[in-house]
């Protein structure tokens, strides 16, 4: 980018930063548009940069409620700018509980849809009720064709009451939608009685631009395996992402005897499923092109006995091994099984490391309030999270450091890091020699930065565990650390 040759003229990079700041501010669309209009009148040099950013705030319109009417008036008055509108995203200005719908919202949305035929995204970023009550209604009623519409639902948290409208809009924009959410409802006669779900499922192959397929199974008690298998056979080859939320895949469900491999699903996300060994084997056989897997489970819903546990971990390891990346979260904690879970998790990561000739994993224990999981095992861009942070108290009351050390002995990680641990241990637990005064841990590149601790014994850890921890630190097995 050239510098200005005129004395007193701002450099191009400074002008660009100023104008980008105006176009990126979602709080005052009309004010920013007027400012850019005025900038166009300064000189030809300013006009070039201002014109670009003026087009940008029309192309990507981020609208709080008070700006919807202003934007509707602008696109109605300026057809040239209306034609460049691609993304219209609505933002409520206040928290959800206090949010107010803008006056005449439906009339203004109708004007926007009438004047802007090239819209691709027409969604509410943080307020699902605005979508279901206004944007969906206006899209269903508009006479203007929107052949490029890719998405009309951002959060995907609409309820079963809106299923009929969702189906109608999805079929209306079948050629252009890039994401489809299926929300089956289980009646006494099964999901076949759910006409909204079945209608979308049978026409799945007609969604020619589909990239993401999402299935929410929270209202289904029967098996979804056969329906899922048929949908994977029917979905177009443009579909690369499959999301499954709260779907049951139990061992007593019926699985297809003959599986047609799917090679175009590259990413799989499974959240809170009942994931049996049979289902893991099914996904391994079905998704032959899979590269990335994100999985969150409650182990208490995946297996019951020790024999099932060993088999489950063996197959989940086989599923993860060939993948480029994975993110695996185990939500629940049990004092009876947590050592076994840690052992299986370490065995899995070391098996994968050996299979890929990868680096040894990094083992992190984080007791911070902002952490999502108590234990994380990281390895070459992949991660495994153990035990939701809400179980921290239970974990501390049941932790057996000696047994954990035995688990790691055959497979030493790079380092075992303890994050946000300074509030858990008293200096008595950490220092071999102490008095009744406060203590200073020496600064060391591999240990905590210098910090003073008050002499207060923390009841969350007893002296024996503190002593075990101190010995592991002395041996270099554990590194006290701070989050980056």
N, C-alpha and C positions, 0 to 999 in steps of 0.2 A: 504494500500500500504506500503510495507516494506521500511525501510531506508537502505542505502548502508552500508555494513560491512567493506568495503575497505577504508583505509585512503586516503583522497584526492579525493575520488569518489563523484560526485554530488548525492544528495538524489534523489530518484525516482520521487518525486513530482516536483522537479526542472527540471529534464530532460523532464518530461511529458509536463510541461508548455512551455519549449523552443521549443519542437518539434510541439506541437499544434499551437504555434504562427507561425511557418513556414508553416504548412499545411493550416492555416486559412487566410493567406495573398494572396489576389487575384491579386496583382499588378505584381508579378514576378513568374509565375508558373515554368519556366525552372530553374531559379536560386534556388528556394526552393527545387525542385526535386534533383538538383545536390548536394545541401547542405545535404539533407537527405541521398543520396547515400554515400557521404563521411563519414557521421556519422555512417553508418553501418560498416565501416572499422575500427573504433576505437577499439572496443572489443565486445564480445558477449552480454554484458549487454546493451550497447548503441544500438547494432544492433536490439535487440528485440523491443525497443521503436521506433527507426527510421523506421523499417519495417512497423509497424502499421500505422504511419503517412504517410509514402510513399504510402501505399495502399489507405489511405484516400484521398490524393490529386488526385489520379486516380479515385477513386470511386465517389468523388464529385469534378468535374473539373470546377473551376471558371476561365474563360478565357477572359482576355482583348484581343483586336485584335492582338497585337504583339506576343501573346503566342499561337495563333491557329495553326500556322505552326509547332511550337516546339512540341505541344501536338500531332499533327497528326503524326509527325516523331516518337515520343516515342511509341505510341500504335502500329504503324506499325512494329517497331523493337522489341517490347516486347509483344507477344501475351498473356502471362500470366497476365500481367497488363491490357491489353486491355479487357480481359474478366471480370474484376471487375468494369469497368466503368459503373456507373449507372446514374449519373446526369451530363449533360454537359450544363453549363450556360454561356452565352456570355455577356460580359460587355463592352460597348464602353468606351474609356478613356476620351473623351471630351464631353461637352454639346452637345445636339442633333443637334443644328443648325450648329455646326462646325465638327460634326462627319465625319470620313472618313472610308469607307469600306476597310478592309485589302486586300492586294494584293493576288490574287489567292484564295480568300475565298472559292469559290465553290469547287475547287479541294481539298483543305484541309478538308472541311466538308465531301466530298465524301469519303476520306480516313478514317476519324473517323467513319463514319457510316458503312463502309465496314469491319473495324477491330473490332468494338465494338457491338456485337449482343445483349447485355443485357441492353442497354440504356432504362431508364424509363422517363427521362425528357430531352428534347432537345429544349431549349428555349433561347431567348434573354431577359435578365432581364429588360433592360431599353431602348431598341431600337426596336420598332415593325417592322420598315422597314427592319431590318436585318433578321427577321423571314420570312416575306413575300417574300423577294427577294432571300434569300439564303437557310435558313434551310428548308423551305417548299419545295422549288424546289429540293433540294438534297434528301429529304425524299421521294419525289415522284419518283425520278429517281434511287435510290439505288436498287441493286439486293439483298442485305442482308435483311433477315426478322428480324423485331424487334417486337417480340411477347409480350414484356413486356412494350412497350411504353405507358406511362400514359398521357403525355402532350407534345404538340408541339407548344402551343401558351400560352404565359405568360400574356400579357396585355389585350387581348380580344378587342383591339381597332382597329382592321383591318377594312377596308372599304368593301362596297358591291362589289367592283371590284374583291376582292379576295375570294368571296363566293364559286366559283366553286372549287378552289384548297382546300379550307377548307373542303368542303363536301367530296372530293375525299380522302383526308388524313384521315378524320374521319371514313369513311366507310372502308378504308384500315386497320385501327387499331381498329375496332369496338369491338373486344373482350377485349382489354386492357385499352382503354381510361377511365380516371376517371372523366373527365369534358367535357361537350358538350355545345357549344354556338349556339343558333339558332337566325338568323338575318333575319326575314321575310321582304320581300319588297312588298308593296301594289301597284298593277297596277290597271288599270281601271276595271279589272275583279276580283280584290281581290287577297288575298294571295295565292289562289289556282293556280295562274299562275306562282308563284315562284317555279320553279322545284327544286332548291337547297334546299330550306326550306322544301318543301313537301317530298322530297326524304329522308331527315334525320328524319322528323317527323314520316313517315310511318314505318321506320326501328328502331325506338327508343327502342323497346323492346329487340332488338338484342345487345344493348350495355350492356353486362353482368357485367362489372366492374364499371359502371357509379355511381359516388357519387355526382356530382354537375351538375345541369341543369340550364342553363342561357338563358334567352330570352330577346332580345333587340328589342323594339318596336318603335324606333324613326322614322322608315320609313313606319309605318302602321297607317292609319287614320281610318280604320274600326275596328270593335270589334274583340278582340283576345280571348274572354272568352271561346267560344266553342272549339277553337283549344287548348287553355291551358287545359281545362278540359279533353280533349281526351289524351293529352300528359301526364297528371298526372295519368291517368288510365293505360297508356302503359309503363311508365318508370319503370325500374326494381326496386326491393325492396332494392337494395344496395344504391339507391339515397336518400340522407338525406338532401341535401341543394338545395333550389330553389331561383334563383336570377331573378328579373324582373326589367328591366331598361326602363323607359319612355313608359310604356304600358298603353293604355287607357282602363279604366273600367268604362264607363259612365252608367248612370241610364237608358238611352234609348237603350242600347245594349241588345242583346238576351242572357239570362242566362239559363242554363239547368234546366229543371223542376224536374228532378230526379238526385240527386247527389250521386255518389259512393264514400264513405269516403276513404281518403288516410291516412294511419297510419305510413308510413315510412319517410315522409318529416318532419324532426325535426327543421330545421332552414329555415326561410324565410327572404329574403332581397328584399325590394321594394323601388326603387329610382325614384322620380319625376313622379309618376303616376297621372292619373286622376282617383281618387279613390272615387267612389260614395258609397252611403249606400248599394246599391244592391251588390256591389263587396265585401264590408266588410262582409255582411251576407254570401255571397258565400264562402269566405275563412274560415269563422267560421264553416260552415257546411262541407267543403271539407277536410281541414287539421286537422284531429282529433288527430294526434300525435304531433302537433306543440309544441315546447318548447321554442324557441328563435325567436324573430321577430325584425328586423331592418327596420324602415320605415322613409322615408324622403318625405315630401309633401309640395306643395304650396296650402294653404287652399283656395285661390281664384279659384282654379280649381276643388275643391272637392264639394263645395256647394255654393248656391247663397243667400238664404233667411235665416231669423232667425229660422224659423221652421225647415228647413233643417239642420241648424247648430246644434240645440239641438239633433235632431235625429242622426246626424253623430257622435257626441261625445258620445252619449249613446251606439251606436254599436261599436265604436272603443274601448270604455272601456270594453265592454263584450269580445272583441277579445283579449285584453291584460290580462284580469283578471287571466285566468288559467295558463299563461305562467311562466316559471322559470325566464326568463330575457327578457327585451325589451329595445330597443333604438329607441326613437321616436323624429324626428326633424321636426319642422315647420319652413320653410325657409323664408316666406314672412312676412312683417310688414305693417299694415294699421292703421293709426291714428284713424279711425272710429271703428275698431273692436278689437284693441289690448287688451283692458281691458276685453272684453268678452272672448278672447282667453286665457288670463291668468286665468280668473275665471274657464273656462272649464278644463284647464290643472290641476289646483289645485284640483278641484272636482274629476277629474279622478284619480289622484294619491292617494287622501285620500280614495276614494272608493276601490281602489285596496289594500291599506294598511289595511283597515278594513276587506276586504274579506280574506286576508292572515294573519291577526293579526300581521302585520309587523310594524316596527318603522315608526314614522312620517317622512315625507320627509324633505330634506335639500334644501333650496332655495338660489341660488347664482346668483348675478348680476355681470357680468365681463365686464368692459369697456376697457380691454387691447387690443392692436392691434393684439396680437397673438390668441385671443379667437375666437372660431368658432361661438358661439351663445351668445347673450347678456344675456339671462336668462337660467339657468339650474336648473332642479329639480331632485335631486338624491334620490334614495330610494332602499335600500337593493340590490345594484348591478345593478339596472336598472336606466335609465335616460331619461329625456325629455328635449330637447333643443328648445328654443323659439327665433325666429328672428335672422337671419344671422347677423354677426357682421358688415357687410357693411351697415346696417340700423341704426347704433349707433347714428348718427347725428339726424335722424328723431325721434328716440326714445327719445333722450334727449329734443328735442324741444316740444314734445307732452306728456311727462311723467306727470302723476298726482299721486303724492305719497299718497295723502289722500285717493283717490279711491282705489289704490292698497292695502293700509292698511285695508280698509273695506273688501276687498276680502279675506284677510288672517285672519281677526278677528275670524270667526267661526272655522278655521282650522289652528291654529298656528303651523308653522314648528319648527324644533329644533332651527334654527337660520337663519336669512336673512343675508347673507354675501355679502359685496361689495368688489370686487377685482379690483385692479388697478384703484382706484377711486381718488387717491390723486391729480391727475392732473386736476380733474374736478371741485373741490370746493376750494374756497378761505377760509382762516381762519375765515372771517366774517361769512361765512355760517356755520362753524363748531363750533365756540367758542362763548359762550354767552357774554363774555367780551373781548374787544380787543383794541389795540392802533395801531398807524401807523407803529410799528416795526414788525419784523417777530415773529412767534409763535412756540411754542413747544407743541406737543400733548404728554401727559404723557404716559409713558410706562405702559402697562397693559396686562396681559395674554390674555384678551378677546378682546383687541383692537389693533390698529396699534402699531408697534414698534416705539420708539422715532424717530421723524423726523422733521426737520425744514421746514416750509413753508414760501414762500415769500408772501407779501401782494399784491396779484394781483387778482382782481375779474375776475372770468371766465365768459365770456358772454354766455356760453352754458347752465348755470343754473341761473335763476333770484333769488332774495333774498327770495321771498316767498317759493320757492321750497327748498332752502337751509335751511330755518327755519323749514319747515316740516321735512326735513331729520334729523336735529339736535334733534327735539322732539322725533322722532322715535328711535334715538340712545340713548337718555336719558332714554326712557322707556324700553330699552333692546330689542326692536323689530328687530333692525338691528345691526350687528356687522361689523365694518370695519376690513378688513382682507387683508392678502397678499396671493398670490398663494403659494402652497407648493413647 
